[in-house]
Amino acid sequence: MTSFLKLVSQLTWRARFPLFAILLAVAAAAQPAGVDVSKRLDDLDKAAKSAQMAGDNAWMLTSSALVLMMTGPGLALFYCGLVRRKNVLGTMMHSFVLMALVTILWAVVGYSLAFSEGSPFLGGLRYLFLNGVGADPNPDYAATIPHQTYMVYQLMFAIITPALISGAFAERMKFSAMLLFMTLWTLIVYFPMAHMVWGKGGFLNGTLGGRVPAWDFAGGTVVHVTSGVSALVCALYLGKRLGYPNESMRPHNLVLSVIGASLLWVGWFGFNAGSAVAAGPLATSAFVATHFATAAAALAWMSAEWLVSKKPSVLGAISGAVAGLVAITPASGFVKPMPALLIGFTAGVVCFFMVSKVKQRFGYDDSLDVFGVHGIGGTLGAIMTGIFATKEVNDLRMGKAMGLVDGDAGQVLNQIVAVLIAWGLAIAGTLIILKICDLVLGVRVDAQQETQGLDLSMHGEEGYNFES
């Protein structure tokens, strides 16, 4: 009997397959003398771990591709359909070129600054030029996938974040200034914020040695608050487009925007469910929460608009969906389906009034409403995460965060601290970067170029042939 129990205890994966483990142990105990039972059990254990790694790795590579799809073609189509015809290519170019630019920054220094150990506010240089980032797992972040897979998954977040900002200054920023701005913004704002929230020893990462345990499952503060608030600063700094708000600046092709929004909805499953970093129950929970919140937000925005303007617009429905996706991002791995519906519904209504009333009241020209959707939606979602997070969904991360429990008022305070840090870093960093870009290159196109459109004035091409 003692020998039997010893054999069972050697199966490190027995928790996942308890009956199978017992049957194998019985079979092993019945082996004839001379058979190396321990070796067989070790081989079985290795095979089980290999199978788990293969499954998790396949899911994470798929999620990486889904998140990249959110930038191109998702965001590129969503944004380009909302601008005027003369700025279609220039707008799409922002998203596309950032897929290349941020990749190089990430490979050289970005991943190291975000995810290697350093100070509480910025990582070190351990992974400079991706040194030491290979096929072996990094147990600090993901014990069942190659370190390189985790690195490339996080890269896709770094790509889409600055791309979101471009919607605020669409139709009026120099392309050269955009490149410099995005380079500096990624270095000064995104990498430090990513380290503080997700990096080992980061100030807001209570799970991995940080001082304040703020919960941000997939990027509410890191991605959406920073980009949304930075977008507002850009819009205010550059000033209004020529003719705004007196001239009509209606979207030229909402069909493209609907396609883009649909791609964003699908890609966001990689964004949120992929943040479980494994193909397990937590990924399923995040997937369900994401979908439910998005559906609720789309209907909420549409309904609010219907009540106010008497007509439900397509633009309102897709904007609501994006607002729901944004708001559920930090909470997706911490909340159950019904709270997810509530978060989505709240985001749909609040973001609608930010875009339709508050923006109009203050008169700023955030071209594609990045602040109203991402800045406000991300802030709302981050705070509501503290209210509705439950250990039943994510006991591992919550349990390590200084013993906080469901609905803990202290956790709401932690979420507010994280939001305030994200707002402060975004405002200060963006202002400094814009000043530098303005001094070096000048940030805004001249009146003639703006009137002609950025497709021709910046790129010498036309998305639409006006002579045909």
Buried (B, 14 or more C-beta within 10 A) or exposed (E): EEEEEEBBEBBBBBEEEEEBBBEBBEEBBEEEEEEEBEEBBEEBBEEBBEEBBEBBBEBBBBBBBBBBBBBBBBBBBBBBBBBBBBBBBBBBBBBBBBBEBBBEBBBEBBBBBBBBBBBBBBBBEBBBEBEEBEEEBBEBBBBBBBBBBBBBBBBBBBBBBBBBBBBBBBBBBBBBBBBBBBBBBBBBBBBBBBBBBBBBBBBBBBBBBBEBBBBBBBBBBBBBBBBBBBBBBBBBBBEBBEEBEEEEBEBBBBEBBBBBBBBBBEBBBBBBBBBBBBBBEBBEBBBBBBBBBBBBBBBBBBBBBEEEEEEBBBBBBBBBBBBBBBBBBBBBBBBBEEBBBBBBBBBBBBBBBBBBEBBEEEEBBBBBBBBBBBBBBBBBBBBBBBBBBBBEBBEEBBEBBBEBEBEBEEBBBBBBBBBEBBBEBBBEBBBBBBEBBBEEBEBBBEEEBBEBBBBBBBBEEBBEEEEE
